[in-house]
Amino acid sequence: MKIVADTGRCIGAGMCVLAVGEVFDQSEDDGTVVLLVPEPPASMAGAVRQAVQLCPSGALSIAESPEEEQDAGDG
């Protein structure tokens, strides 16, 4: 799993930081998202997915690796 952040689209709401502060932070300059862990471990996948869904501007997305997509299809 790799997180993709579009800082040009981010409005600085901070929902991602509230959801998973270990992975996301906000820029002190303009409040936009800062990725602390661009490729979080599988153990954080659920929390990261929730943070992505909570983003009001849609600035966050997840790029799955081919192995992860295959594993998800097996379940």
Helices and strands as residue ranges (DSSP letters): E 2-5, H 15-19, E 24-26, E 33-35, G 42-44, H 45-54, E 60-63, H 66-74
